[in-house]
């Protein structure tokens, strides 16, 4: 029997009373994962242990829902949690409490993500309409980008250029930024009909971006060409809220939505003819 049951939008274990908003694997332990919980807690699970032993750690520092988690892929010794209490917290697996709290945002923080090459640098996207760049060695954020006129819902670093980021917003757009010259975005991608919930750079192609939206679609973009929209999938029947691309298999994609389905498909194929659960 598995230590818990994982369904879209829900973690079930003996302790958790809030909904699970996000989860990420540890970069240093292949059986350990970190979960962001709606009751404000952060929980750590070990899939190698039996049900009564999980979760192995539970932290209760955030004042509101923990919306997202991101494990450091470079240093592999720390992770971030971000919350609707407007803060980002830095943690280490062997510490009894958070290492630091980042408090500059003026509204909910919806996503934070580590830079793929610099283990001390991360970006955060907030409902206060700003994208902030942080270095954990510095006392405050090192850069503030007024990225959109409406709430930012997500951000992601380019895997091939550690100075390039993408943001998505309630304003229905995706913007691509270069932190070396951020007064004007490198690209503005229009095509979604409602707020863009998530944006993700491809791990295989430098200029390819995937996105999902409350318009129930998943889109693919090449931000370096004039006709940037290169693919659109309308397989979800409710809000599309999660999107990712396989690191190991080029073109393999996955999405999830409020229709309680997860689709896995190869780029260019019909997701409805592929695997779903």
Number of C-alpha atoms within 10 A of each C-alpha: 6 10 19 16 10 12 13 17 13 17 21 15 15 13 10 18 14 16 18 26 18 20 20 16 17 23 18 15 10 11 13 17 18 26 25 27 27 21 17 22 23 25 21 21 22 20 17 13 15 13 16 10 14 20 24 12 14 18 13 15 14 21 14 19 22 30 24 26 27 24 25 24 19 15 14 15 16 22 23 23 29 30 28 21 19 21 24 26 19 18 18 16 16 8 9 11 15 17 11 12 16 16 14 12 21 14 18 23 29 27 26 26 24 24 26 19 16 14 17 16 19 22 22 27 29 28 24 19 21 24 27 21 22 21 18 16 8 10 9 14 19 12 15 15 16 15 26 20 13 18 22 32 23 28 27 26 25 23 20 16 14 14 16 18 23 25 27 31 28 21 17 19 20 30 21 24 22 17 16 8 10 16 12 13 16 16 18 16 17 14 14 21 14 18 22 29 25 27 29 25 24 24 20 16 14 15 18 19 26 22 26 30 28 21 20 23 24 27 19 21 23 19 22 12 11 8 10 19 18 15 13 17 17 15 18 23 14 18 20 28 22 19 23 21 23 15 12 9 11 14 17 16 19 19 23 25 24 17 13 15 18 20 19 22 19 17 16 12 12 12 21 14 11 11 12 14 10
